[in-house]
Amino acid sequence: MAIAIGLDHIVRSYGPMRAVDDVTLDIRAGEFFTLLGSSGCGKSSLLKLIGGFDRPTSGGVLFDGRDMAGIPANRRPVNTVFQSLGLFPHMNVAKNVGYGLKLRGLSGAALKAKVQDALELVELSGFADRDVNLLSGGQRQRVALARALVMEPGILLLDEPLTGLDERLRQQMRDEFGRLHKRTGATFILVTHNQDEALSLSDRMAVMHKGRIEQTDVPARFFEAPANAFVARFIGIDTLLKPENISISGGKAIATIAGQRVNATFSGATPPSGALVAIRPDRIEFVPAVEESTETIELKVVENIYRGLSHDVTLAFADGQRVVLTTSADATPPLPGESVRVRLKPGAALLIDRSGIPALAGGDE
């Protein structure tokens, strides 16, 4: 049965350093939730506090409203798949999967049936007697998943389980996690630094930075309304521009950048003070020279880089601020030094808070 998780002002300190810094978060029962962030941001520390492998310095962890203080990891309705997997090398697949059930006192035909069901769930039927040391990386990952799922946990924690796998296998196992979540109905919490995994799997996700949660939302909202400059950069919106001024009229904003006016959107009643203009790379395009259009800006080509499936074309405003536009690999990119016209589609320019990132162009925080 899926379990809801509540984190109430969680702090985990190590001397003067706070690995988790006053985190309050509600994760719904049956949700696939992802903690996304770079190494050292506190996401794995938070996962350990949920799993009972560590205790908070202050604050509370609640499962369906019940305070879990003092409840050890082995008594929580939680199972964890770690990056290292932790399979027992001296046991075959079936014994690895059934180990937890055996500790609970299950044996004989009942144990065998449970193990078989778990192996079928992860598509490893017929592997019960295999030596785990002779399995591929993906098969070992599936054994670790089966071992966790056979316990029928209300919460499944996934601590960067795909790190170390090649890209093709990562994609395969990522899809497997999504399938298993739908079949089991448990609450899944994934810790990862991989943006693709977070976006493709999550019902909701949180971006963490320096022990704090910068933003929690459904994946699409991170692109439509990033909370600040750090979040925008982290999810791949790299173009952050400093406007000369911003005018607001009728709930709409116009930002002036190097003398050129750009329509922009913002969240809330008013844009943040000293806002930056973030440009979504998927909503900017070249305008052919022969096409008449009034909603354009003129930029100069700095460089273009071939990326295999696309070209990244770097463009500059008159004041030196830069925008990167991605175009098809089949298209012929303009040459450095050329002046080009560019159209920003609706929602391309976002006014966002400049906090959470050091030293932008112009020396601003």
N, C-alpha and C positions, 0 to 999 in steps of 0.2 A: 504494500500500500504506500503510495507516494506521500512524502512528508514535506510540510512547509518549514522553511528555515528563517529565523529572525536573528539578526545580529544587532545588538543594542550598544552603541558607543564602544566598540571593541578597540582596546589598546593592547599592543604587545611590545614591551620595551626590553631592550638589552642594554642595561646601563643608561647612558644618555641618549642612545639611538632608539627611535621608534620604528620597528619593522612594519607595524600596523598602527595607524594614527587616527583614532576616533572614527571608526567605520560603523555606520548604521545602514543596514540593508535588509530588505525582505525578499526572499526567493520563494515563489509560489510552488505549491505541491504539484509535481508532475512536469515542472518547467525544465527546459534545457537552458541552463544559465552558464555564461562564460565569463571568467575573470581574465582580462586581456591586459598585457603590459610587458615591458622589457624586463630583463634580468635584474633582480634586486628591488623591484617595485613593491613587493609585499604580497603578491598573489598566492604564492605557495605557503607563506606563513599563515595567511588567512585560511587556506584550505586545511592546514594542520589543526587549526583551532576548531574548525567545524568537525573534523574527524576525531577529535579528542586526543591527538598525538602531542598536543601542547596545550598549555593553559593561558588564558589571557591575563595580562597584568591588571586590567580592569574591564568592565563591561560584561555583557551576557550573551551566551549562545542559546537559542531556544529552538526546539523541535516541536512543531504543532503547539506552540505556546508554553511548552514545558522547559524550564531552565535545566540545562545539561551540566551545570557546575558540579564537579565531583564525579561525573559519570565517565569511566575510562573508555578508551577506544573500543575494547573488545565487548563492551556492553551497549554500545550505540548501534542503532539500526542503519549502519553505514558500512559500505565496502569501498576499497580504494584500489585503483589501478595506477601503479607508480611508473615513472619513466624507466626504472631499472627492471620492471616486471616482477622480479623476485621469485621466479619459479624454482622449485626444488629439483636440482639436477639428478638426484638419485631416484626420483619417482617418475613413472610414466605419466602420460597425459591424464588418464582417468584418476590416478591417485592424487595428482596435483589439483585437479578440479574438485574432487570429493573430500579434500583434506579438512576443510572447515566443517562440512557436514558430519564427518567422522568424529571430530572433536565434540560435536553436539550430541553424539550418541547414535547417529543413524548408521545402519549397517545392512549387509545382505542385499536382497532384491530391491528394497526401497532406496538404498544408497545408489545402486547401479542404475535404477530408473531415473533418479534425479540427475545423475551425471550425464546420462545419455540425452536427456532433454536439454541440458545446458549445452552440450556439444552440438546438437542439432540447431539450437538457437544461433550459434556462431558459425554454422556450416562446417563443422568438423566431425560429422558422423563417420565412423570407421577409423578414427584416430585414437581411440581409447587406449590401445596397447602400445602406442608409439613412444619411443624415447624422446623426451623433450629436447635433448641436446642435438638431435638430428633434424629438427624442424626448421623451416625458414623463419625469417624475422616476422613476417605477417602471421604465420601459423602460431608462433609463440605468443604474439600479441592477442590472438583469438583465444588461446588457452588461458591467458591472464584474465581476459574478459569473462570467459565461462566460469572461472573460479570465483570471480566476484558476483556474477549474476546468479549462480546456483544457490547463493545464500538468500536470494529474494530480498535484497535490501530496499528500504524505502528511499535511500539516498545512495547514489553512486558517484564517487569522486574520481576524477580523471586528471592526474597530475602530469601534464606534458607527456602523455603516453606515446606520442608519435615522433618524438625527437629521436634522431638516429636512423629513422627509416628513409629509404630513397623516396623521391618525389612521387613516383607512380604508386608506390605502396602507401604513402601518406594519404593520397587521394582516395585510394581504395578503402583504407581503414576509417578515414573520415566519414565516408558514406555509410560504412558499417555502423558507426556510432549513431548516426541519425536513424538508421533502420531499427537498431536495438532499442533506442529510446522510445520509438513509437510502439514497439511490440511489448515492452515491459511496463511502460507507464510510470516508471520510477522518476524521482527528481535527479537529474544529471547536473553535475557542476564540473565544468572543464576549465583547467588552468592552461593557458598557452600564451606564447608570444607571437603566434602565427595568425595574422589578420584574416587570411582566407578561411582557416578553420573556424574562427569565431563567427565570421559573417555568414557562412553557409550552414552552420549547425544551430545557432542560438535562437531561442525565442526572445531572449533579452541578453544583454551583455553589459559589463562594466569595464571601463578603461581605468587602470590604476597607475599612479605615479607617486613615488616617494611615500608609500604607505597609505595614501589617501585615494579615494575614488573620485576621479575627475568628472565622470558622467556615467549614468545608467540609463539605458533606453533600448528600444528595439533597434536592430542593426541599421535599418534605412535612415533613422533619425540622426545617426552620427554623421551622415553625409549632408542631410538636409539642414541640420542645425547643430554643428559641433559646439560644445560648451565653451571652448576656448582655443587658443592657438596651439597648446600642446596636443589636444585631442585631434585637431585638424591635421597637424603634421603627422601624428602617429598613424592615422588611418589613410594617409597618402595624399592629402590636400596640401601640397608643398608650397603653392604660391600664396604668400601672405604679403599684402601690399599696404603701405602706409599712405592713407589719403591726405590731401591738402586740407580738405574740409568735407563735411557731410551735411546735406540739407534734407530735412524731413517735411513732407507735405502730403496730407491725406493718408497717413499710414505707410507711405512709400518713401524710400530713401534714394538719394542720388549722391554718389561719392565722386569727388573730383581727384583724379590721379594724373599728375604731370600735365594739368590743363585739360584733360579729357574726362568727360562725364560718363559714369557707369551706373546703371540701375542696379540697386542692391536690395536684398531682403534681410530681415532680422527677426529674431524671436523676442517675445515680450512686448510691452507697451512702447518702449523706446530702445534704441540701440545702446550697447554699453559705452561708457565714457571712454574716449580715446580709442574707439574701435579700429580694428584692422579689417581689410577687405580680403577674404579668402576666395580664391577662384577655383571652382570645381573643374578638373581637367576634362571630364566627360561632357561638359556643356559649353565648350568654346570651339569655334570652327573658323576656317578661312572663308573669306568672301571673294569669289572670283572678280577679277578686275572689271569684267563686262557687266556685272550685276549691279543694278541700282539698289541702294539700301541706305537708309538714314541711321539705323541703329548699329553703327559700327565704330570701332576705334582703330587708329593707325599706329602700328608698331614696327620696329626694325628687327630683322632676323640677326641673331647673334651666332647661333650654331644649330646644326641638326645632327642627331645621333641615330644610327640604325639599330633597332632593337630586335630584329628578326621578324616579328609579326607587325611591327609598327615603326614609325619614326618619331622621336621626341624632338620637337623644334622649339628652341629657346628664343623668346622674343623680348624686346626691351622697350620700355617707355622712354620718353625724352630725359627723365631724371635718373635713368639707369636701373630702375626696378624691373624685375624680370617675371615673365610668365612662361610656363611650359605648355605647349599644345601638342597633343598626340594625334597623329594622322596615320592613315593606312599605309602598310608597307608597299602597296601597289601605287600609291600616289607619289608624284615627283615633288619632293620638298623644295621650298624656296631656298635660294643661296644666301649665305651670310652677307650682310650689308644691304639686302633688298628691303624696301618698305612694303608692308602688307597690310591689308584690311582684315579685321577680325570681328566676328559677331559673337556676343555673349548671349546664349539662350536663356530663357526665363529660369531663375534660380541658380544661375551660374555664379553670381557674386553674392557672398554672404558677409554681413557685418558681425564680427565676433570679438569677444574679449581677448585682449592680448596677453593675459596671464598664463603662467605655466610653461613658458619657454624662454630660454636665455637669448640675449643678443641677436635681435633681428636686424635686417638691413637698416642702417641709420643709427644703430647703437641703442635702440629701444628695448626695454624688457618686454 
